[in-house]
């Protein structure tokens, strides 16, 4: 029974650390959007970051389980990265809304981009690139929070657009 609940490529504490960090990073990124009353709340970011982390771990497990026993099987981890980021791109695009009226505006671009980026951070954590994930998370937080505050006085733009 234990072989069914164990990992080939990492330990349970390492897997739990990766997923927990993905959820925390997703929560903090989504919290910024939540506090700014954006239509996408922190749960979406947590789901995206956590699930992409799990998909990266799954990819490593698949390679460890099947690549050795069947060398003709092509299990490229980059295919997972490509597929996940493409799929999340559609989710991010759904967060971008074109409003009607006299002067149509595109809104939600920062939210769409940050959803996509939270998926990338989740992948980094899932593959065990903690330093790169921390760097990506810090970059996103600086862009969303600091530059979100600075855009009002510098560019005289509201937080809505």
VODOBA-155152 format. One record per atom (N, C-alpha, C): atom name; z, y, x negated. Coordinates in steps of 0.1 Angstrom, whole numbers. Example, Ala and Ser with C-alpha at 12.3 -4.5 7.8 and 13.67 -1.06 7.14 Angstrom:
% residues 2
{node "N", {78, -57, -132}}
{node "CA", {78, -45, -123}}
{node "C", {78, -33, -132}}
{node "N", {71, -22, -128}}
{node "CA", {71, -11, -137}}
{node "C", {79, 0, -129}}
This chain:
% residues 161
{node "N", {0, -12, -8}}
{node "CA", {0, 0, 0}}
{node "C", {0, 13, -9}}
{node "N", {7, 12, -20}}
{node "CA", {8, 24, -29}}
{node "C", {-5, 28, -34}}
{node "N", {-15, 19, -36}}
{node "CA", {-28, 23, -42}}
{node "C", {-36, 32, -32}}
{node "N", {-32, 31, -19}}
{node "CA", {-39, 39, -9}}
{node "C", {-33, 53, -8}}
{node "N", {-22, 55, -13}}
{node "CA", {-16, 69, -12}}
{node "C", {-14, 75, -26}}
{node "N", {-21, 70, -36}}
{node "CA", {-20, 75, -49}}
{node "C", {-34, 82, -53}}
{node "N", {-34, 89, -64}}
{node "CA", {-46, 96, -69}}
{node "C", {-50, 89, -81}}
{node "N", {-63, 90, -84}}
{node "CA", {-69, 85, -96}}
{node "C", {-69, 95, -107}}
{node "N", {-70, 108, -104}}
{node "CA", {-72, 119, -114}}
{node "C", {-60, 128, -116}}
{node "N", {-50, 127, -107}}
{node "CA", {-38, 136, -109}}
{node "C", {-26, 130, -102}}
{node "N", {-15, 136, -104}}
{node "CA", {-2, 132, -98}}
{node "C", {0, 139, -85}}
{node "N", {9, 133, -77}}
{node "CA", {13, 140, -64}}
{node "C", {18, 154, -66}}
{node "N", {27, 156, -76}}
{node "CA", {32, 169, -78}}
{node "C", {21, 179, -82}}
{node "N", {12, 175, -90}}
{node "CA", {0, 183, -94}}
{node "C", {-8, 187, -81}}
{node "N", {-11, 177, -73}}
{node "CA", {-19, 179, -61}}
{node "C", {-12, 188, -52}}
{node "N", {1, 186, -50}}
{node "CA", {9, 195, -41}}
{node "C", {10, 209, -46}}
{node "N", {11, 211, -59}}
{node "CA", {11, 224, -66}}
{node "C", {-2, 231, -63}}
{node "N", {-13, 224, -65}}
{node "CA", {-26, 230, -63}}
{node "C", {-28, 235, -48}}
{node "N", {-25, 226, -39}}
{node "CA", {-27, 229, -25}}
{node "C", {-17, 240, -21}}
{node "N", {-5, 240, -25}}
{node "CA", {5, 250, -22}}
{node "C", {1, 264, -27}}
{node "N", {-4, 264, -40}}
{node "CA", {-9, 277, -45}}
{node "C", {-21, 282, -37}}
{node "N", {-30, 273, -33}}
{node "CA", {-41, 277, -25}}
{node "C", {-36, 283, -12}}
{node "N", {-27, 277, -6}}
{node "CA", {-21, 282, 7}}
{node "C", {-14, 296, 5}}
{node "N", {-7, 297, -6}}
{node "CA", {0, 310, -8}}
{node "C", {-10, 321, -11}}
{node "N", {-20, 318, -20}}
{node "CA", {-30, 328, -23}}
{node "C", {-38, 332, -11}}
{node "N", {-41, 322, -3}}
{node "CA", {-48, 325, 10}}
{node "C", {-40, 333, 19}}
{node "N", {-27, 330, 20}}
{node "CA", {-18, 338, 29}}
{node "C", {-18, 352, 24}}
{node "N", {-16, 355, 11}}
{node "CA", {-14, 368, 7}}
{node "C", {-27, 376, 8}}
{node "N", {-39, 370, 6}}
{node "CA", {-52, 377, 8}}
{node "C", {-54, 380, 23}}
{node "N", {-51, 370, 31}}
{node "CA", {-52, 372, 46}}
{node "C", {-42, 382, 51}}
{node "N", {-30, 383, 45}}
{node "CA", {-20, 392, 50}}
{node "C", {-25, 406, 49}}
{node "N", {-32, 409, 38}}
{node "CA", {-38, 423, 37}}
{node "C", {-47, 426, 49}}
{node "N", {-56, 416, 52}}
{node "CA", {-65, 418, 63}}
{node "C", {-57, 419, 77}}
{node "N", {-47, 411, 78}}
{node "CA", {-38, 411, 90}}
{node "C", {-32, 425, 91}}
{node "N", {-26, 430, 81}}
{node "CA", {-19, 443, 81}}
{node "C", {-28, 454, 84}}
{node "N", {-41, 453, 81}}
{node "CA", {-51, 463, 84}}
{node "C", {-58, 461, 98}}
{node "N", {-52, 452, 106}}
{node "CA", {-57, 449, 119}}
{node "C", {-72, 444, 119}}
{node "N", {-75, 436, 110}}
{node "CA", {-89, 431, 109}}
{node "C", {-89, 419, 119}}
{node "N", {-101, 416, 124}}
{node "CA", {-102, 405, 134}}
{node "C", {-99, 391, 128}}
{node "N", {-99, 389, 115}}
{node "CA", {-96, 376, 109}}
{node "C", {-83, 377, 103}}
{node "N", {-74, 368, 107}}
{node "CA", {-60, 369, 102}}
{node "C", {-58, 360, 90}}
{node "N", {-45, 359, 86}}
{node "CA", {-41, 352, 74}}
{node "C", {-44, 337, 75}}
{node "N", {-43, 332, 87}}
{node "CA", {-45, 317, 89}}
{node "C", {-58, 312, 84}}
{node "N", {-69, 320, 87}}
{node "CA", {-82, 317, 82}}
{node "C", {-83, 316, 67}}
{node "N", {-77, 325, 60}}
{node "CA", {-77, 325, 46}}
{node "C", {-69, 313, 40}}
{node "N", {-58, 310, 47}}
{node "CA", {-50, 298, 43}}
{node "C", {-58, 285, 45}}
{node "N", {-65, 284, 56}}
{node "CA", {-73, 272, 59}}
{node "C", {-85, 271, 49}}
{node "N", {-92, 282, 47}}
{node "CA", {-103, 282, 37}}
{node "C", {-98, 278, 23}}
{node "N", {-88, 285, 18}}
{node "CA", {-84, 282, 4}}
{node "C", {-78, 268, 3}}
{node "N", {-70, 264, 13}}
{node "CA", {-64, 251, 12}}
{node "C", {-74, 240, 13}}
{node "N", {-83, 241, 23}}
{node "CA", {-93, 231, 25}}
{node "C", {-103, 230, 13}}
{node "N", {-107, 241, 7}}
{node "CA", {-116, 240, -4}}
{node "C", {-109, 234, -16}}
{node "N", {-96, 237, -17}}
{node "CA", {-88, 230, -28}}
{node "C", {-88, 215, -26}}
{node "N", {-86, 211, -14}}
{node "CA", {-86, 196, -11}}
{node "C", {-100, 190, -13}}
{node "N", {-110, 198, -10}}
{node "CA", {-124, 192, -13}}
{node "C", {-127, 191, -28}}
{node "N", {-122, 200, -36}}
{node "CA", {-124, 199, -50}}
{node "C", {-116, 187, -55}}
{node "N", {-104, 185, -50}}
{node "CA", {-96, 173, -54}}
{node "C", {-103, 160, -50}}
{node "N", {-109, 160, -38}}
{node "CA", {-116, 149, -33}}
{node "C", {-128, 146, -41}}
{node "N", {-135, 156, -46}}
{node "CA", {-147, 154, -54}}
{node "C", {-143, 147, -67}}
{node "N", {-132, 152, -73}}
{node "CA", {-127, 145, -86}}
{node "C", {-123, 131, -83}}
{node "N", {-117, 128, -72}}
{node "CA", {-113, 115, -68}}
{node "C", {-125, 106, -66}}
{node "N", {-135, 111, -59}}
{node "CA", {-148, 103, -57}}
{node "C", {-154, 99, -70}}
{node "N", {-155, 109, -79}}
{node "CA", {-161, 106, -92}}
{node "C", {-153, 95, -99}}
{node "N", {-140, 97, -99}}
{node "CA", {-132, 87, -106}}
{node "C", {-133, 73, -100}}
{node "N", {-134, 72, -87}}
{node "CA", {-135, 59, -80}}
{node "C", {-148, 53, -81}}
{node "N", {-159, 60, -80}}
{node "CA", {-172, 54, -78}}
{node "C", {-182, 56, -90}}
{node "N", {-181, 66, -98}}
{node "CA", {-190, 69, -108}}
{node "C", {-190, 58, -119}}
{node "N", {-178, 53, -122}}
{node "CA", {-177, 42, -132}}
{node "C", {-183, 29, -127}}
{node "N", {-179, 26, -115}}
{node "CA", {-184, 13, -109}}
{node "C", {-198, 12, -105}}
{node "N", {-204, 24, -103}}
{node "CA", {-218, 24, -99}}
{node "C", {-225, 36, -106}}
{node "N", {-230, 33, -118}}
{node "CA", {-236, 44, -126}}
{node "C", {-248, 50, -120}}
{node "N", {-255, 43, -111}}
{node "CA", {-267, 49, -104}}
{node "C", {-263, 59, -93}}
{node "N", {-251, 59, -89}}
{node "CA", {-246, 68, -79}}
{node "C", {-245, 82, -85}}
{node "N", {-251, 92, -79}}
{node "CA", {-251, 106, -84}}
{node "C", {-240, 114, -77}}
{node "N", {-229, 116, -84}}
{node "CA", {-218, 123, -78}}
{node "C", {-216, 136, -86}}
{node "N", {-223, 146, -83}}
{node "CA", {-222, 159, -90}}
{node "C", {-211, 168, -84}}
{node "N", {-201, 172, -92}}
{node "CA", {-191, 181, -86}}
{node "C", {-197, 194, -83}}
{node "N", {-208, 198, -90}}
{node "CA", {-214, 211, -87}}
{node "C", {-220, 211, -73}}
{node "N", {-224, 200, -68}}
{node "CA", {-229, 199, -54}}
{node "C", {-218, 202, -44}}
{node "N", {-206, 198, -47}}
{node "CA", {-195, 202, -38}}
{node "C", {-193, 217, -38}}
{node "N", {-193, 223, -50}}
{node "CA", {-191, 237, -51}}
{node "C", {-202, 244, -44}}
{node "N", {-215, 240, -46}}
{node "CA", {-226, 247, -39}}
{node "C", {-225, 246, -24}}
{node "N", {-222, 234, -19}}
{node "CA", {-221, 231, -4}}
{node "C", {-210, 239, 2}}
{node "N", {-198, 239, -5}}
{node "CA", {-186, 246, 1}}
{node "C", {-189, 261, 1}}
{node "N", {-193, 266, -10}}
{node "CA", {-195, 281, -10}}
{node "C", {-207, 285, 0}}
{node "N", {-217, 277, 1}}
{node "CA", {-227, 280, 11}}
{node "C", {-221, 280, 25}}
{node "N", {-214, 270, 28}}
{node "CA", {-208, 269, 42}}
{node "C", {-198, 280, 45}}
{node "N", {-190, 284, 35}}
{node "CA", {-181, 295, 37}}
{node "C", {-188, 308, 38}}
{node "N", {-199, 309, 32}}
{node "CA", {-208, 321, 33}}
{node "C", {-211, 323, 48}}
{node "N", {-214, 313, 55}}
{node "CA", {-217, 314, 70}}
{node "C", {-205, 319, 77}}
{node "N", {-193, 314, 74}}
{node "CA", {-181, 318, 80}}
{node "C", {-178, 333, 77}}
{node "N", {-180, 337, 64}}
{node "CA", {-179, 351, 61}}
{node "C", {-189, 360, 68}}
{node "N", {-201, 355, 69}}
{node "CA", {-211, 363, 77}}
{node "C", {-207, 365, 91}}
{node "N", {-200, 355, 97}}
{node "CA", {-196, 357, 111}}
{node "C", {-185, 367, 112}}
{node "N", {-178, 371, 101}}
{node "CA", {-168, 381, 102}}
{node "C", {-174, 395, 101}}
{node "N", {-187, 396, 98}}
{node "CA", {-194, 409, 97}}
{node "C", {-201, 412, 110}}
{node "N", {-197, 423, 116}}
{node "CA", {-201, 426, 130}}
{node "C", {-209, 439, 130}}
{node "N", {-220, 438, 136}}
{node "CA", {-228, 451, 138}}
{node "C", {-225, 456, 151}}
{node "N", {-219, 468, 151}}
{node "CA", {-215, 474, 164}}
{node "C", {-227, 483, 169}}
{node "N", {-228, 484, 182}}
{node "CA", {-238, 492, 188}}
{node "C", {-234, 507, 190}}
{node "N", {-241, 514, 198}}
{node "CA", {-238, 528, 200}}
{node "C", {-249, 537, 194}}
{node "N", {-245, 550, 193}}
{node "CA", {-255, 559, 188}}
{node "C", {-258, 557, 173}}
{node "N", {-247, 554, 166}}
{node "CA", {-249, 552, 151}}
{node "C", {-244, 538, 148}}
{node "N", {-252, 528, 148}}
{node "CA", {-248, 514, 145}}
{node "C", {-242, 513, 131}}
{node "N", {-231, 506, 130}}
{node "CA", {-225, 504, 117}}
{node "C", {-222, 489, 114}}
{node "N", {-222, 486, 102}}
{node "CA", {-218, 472, 98}}
{node "C", {-204, 472, 94}}
{node "N", {-196, 464, 101}}
{node "CA", {-182, 463, 97}}
{node "C", {-178, 449, 94}}
{node "N", {-167, 448, 86}}
{node "CA", {-162, 435, 82}}
{node "C", {-168, 429, 70}}
{node "N", {-175, 437, 62}}
{node "CA", {-181, 432, 49}}
{node "C", {-170, 428, 39}}
{node "N", {-159, 436, 38}}
{node "CA", {-148, 432, 29}}
{node "C", {-141, 420, 34}}
{node "N", {-140, 418, 46}}
{node "CA", {-134, 406, 52}}
{node "C", {-143, 394, 49}}
{node "N", {-156, 395, 52}}
{node "CA", {-165, 385, 49}}
{node "C", {-165, 380, 35}}
{node "N", {-166, 390, 26}}
{node "CA", {-166, 388, 12}}
{node "C", {-153, 381, 7}}
{node "N", {-142, 386, 13}}
{node "CA", {-129, 380, 8}}
{node "C", {-126, 366, 14}}
{node "N", {-132, 363, 25}}
{node "CA", {-131, 349, 30}}
{node "C", {-139, 340, 20}}
{node "N", {-151, 344, 17}}
{node "CA", {-159, 336, 7}}
{node "C", {-151, 335, -6}}
{node "N", {-146, 346, -11}}
{node "CA", {-138, 346, -23}}
{node "C", {-126, 337, -23}}
{node "N", {-119, 337, -12}}
{node "CA", {-107, 328, -11}}
{node "C", {-111, 314, -12}}
{node "N", {-123, 310, -7}}
{node "CA", {-128, 297, -9}}
{node "C", {-130, 293, -23}}
{node "N", {-136, 303, -30}}
{node "CA", {-138, 301, -45}}
{node "C", {-125, 299, -52}}
{node "N", {-115, 307, -49}}
{node "CA", {-102, 305, -55}}
{node "C", {-96, 292, -52}}
{node "N", {-98, 287, -39}}
{node "CA", {-93, 274, -36}}
{node "C", {-100, 263, -44}}
{node "N", {-113, 264, -46}}
{node "CA", {-120, 255, -55}}
{node "C", {-115, 255, -69}}
{node "N", {-112, 267, -74}}
{node "CA", {-107, 268, -88}}
{node "C", {-93, 261, -89}}
{node "N", {-85, 262, -79}}
{node "CA", {-72, 256, -79}}
{node "C", {-74, 241, -78}}
{node "N", {-83, 237, -69}}
{node "CA", {-85, 222, -67}}
{node "C", {-90, 215, -79}}
{node "N", {-98, 222, -87}}
{node "CA", {-103, 216, -100}}
{node "C", {-93, 218, -111}}
{node "N", {-82, 225, -108}}
{node "CA", {-71, 226, -118}}
{node "C", {-73, 238, -128}}
{node "N", {-81, 247, -124}}
{node "CA", {-83, 259, -132}}
{node "C", {-73, 270, -128}}
{node "N", {-61, 268, -131}}
{node "CA", {-50, 277, -126}}
{node "C", {-52, 292, -131}}
{node "N", {-55, 293, -144}}
{node "CA", {-57, 307, -150}}
{node "C", {-68, 314, -143}}
{node "N", {-79, 307, -141}}
{node "CA", {-91, 313, -135}}
{node "C", {-88, 317, -121}}
{node "N", {-81, 308, -114}}
{node "CA", {-77, 311, -100}}
{node "C", {-67, 323, -99}}
{node "N", {-58, 324, -108}}
{node "CA", {-49, 335, -108}}
{node "C", {-56, 348, -111}}
{node "N", {-66, 348, -120}}
{node "CA", {-74, 359, -123}}
{node "C", {-82, 363, -111}}
{node "N", {-88, 354, -105}}
{node "CA", {-96, 357, -93}}
{node "C", {-88, 362, -81}}
{node "N", {-76, 356, -79}}
{node "CA", {-67, 361, -69}}
{node "C", {-63, 375, -72}}
{node "N", {-59, 378, -84}}
{node "CA", {-54, 392, -88}}
{node "C", {-66, 402, -86}}
{node "N", {-78, 398, -90}}
{node "CA", {-89, 407, -88}}
{node "C", {-91, 410, -73}}
{node "N", {-91, 400, -65}}
{node "CA", {-92, 402, -50}}
{node "C", {-81, 410, -45}}
{node "N", {-69, 408, -48}}
{node "CA", {-58, 416, -43}}
{node "C", {-59, 431, -47}}
{node "N", {-63, 433, -60}}
{node "CA", {-65, 447, -65}}
{node "C", {-76, 454, -57}}
{node "N", {-87, 447, -55}}
{node "CA", {-99, 453, -47}}
{node "C", {-95, 455, -33}}
{node "N", {-88, 446, -26}}
{node "CA", {-85, 448, -12}}
{node "C", {-74, 458, -10}}
{node "N", {-63, 457, -18}}
{node "CA", {-52, 466, -16}}
{node "C", {-53, 479, -22}}
{node "N", {-55, 479, -35}}
{node "CA", {-55, 492, -43}}
{node "C", {-67, 500, -39}}
{node "N", {-79, 494, -40}}
{node "CA", {-91, 502, -36}}
{node "C", {-92, 504, -21}}
{node "N", {-86, 496, -13}}
{node "CA", {-85, 499, 1}}
{node "C", {-77, 512, 4}}
{node "N", {-67, 514, -4}}
{node "CA", {-59, 526, -3}}
{node "C", {-66, 538, -9}}
{node "N", {-73, 536, -20}}
{node "CA", {-80, 547, -27}}
{node "C", {-92, 552, -20}}
{node "N", {-98, 544, -12}}
{node "CA", {-111, 548, -6}}
{node "C", {-109, 559, 4}}
{node "N", {-97, 560, 10}}
{node "CA", {-95, 571, 20}}
{node "C", {-95, 585, 13}}
{node "N", {-87, 587, 3}}
{node "CA", {-87, 600, -3}}
{node "C", {-99, 603, -12}}
{node "N", {-105, 593, -18}}
{node "CA", {-116, 595, -27}}
{node "C", {-129, 597, -20}}
{node "N", {-132, 588, -10}}
{node "CA", {-144, 588, -3}}
{node "C", {-143, 593, 11}}
{node "N", {-131, 597, 15}}
{node "CA", {-129, 602, 29}}
{node "C", {-134, 592, 39}}
{node "N", {-131, 579, 37}}
{node "CA", {-135, 569, 46}}
{node "C", {-123, 563, 53}}
{node "N", {-125, 560, 66}}
{node "CA", {-114, 553, 73}}
{node "C", {-113, 539, 68}}
{node "N", {-102, 532, 72}}
{node "CA", {-100, 518, 68}}
{node "C", {-109, 509, 77}}
{node "N", {-114, 514, 88}}
{node "CA", {-122, 506, 97}}
{node "C", {-135, 501, 91}}
{node "N", {-142, 509, 84}}
{node "CA", {-155, 506, 79}}
{node "C", {-155, 503, 64}}
